[in-house]
């Protein structure tokens, strides 16, 4: 995808185009682009939040999971607890 196409997709998503938002979430997830996912999540995309939780869990990104859990995301709290529990059992 070219920069122009990505810019157009972002503009459509910002204007409320749900399909464009879904495409952006998918692209960011495929690229592992946490910053883009955060931006989409902050704009209200629950799919981006779910993708962030999944990606952070895969990366064992405790900081990101804690940030999401502190914001009230139960899935992030669950994944964080699993990771921390796993770390405790290896000590």
Helices and strands as residue ranges (DSSP letters): H 3-14, H 18-31, H 34-42, H 46-59, H 62-70, H 74-89
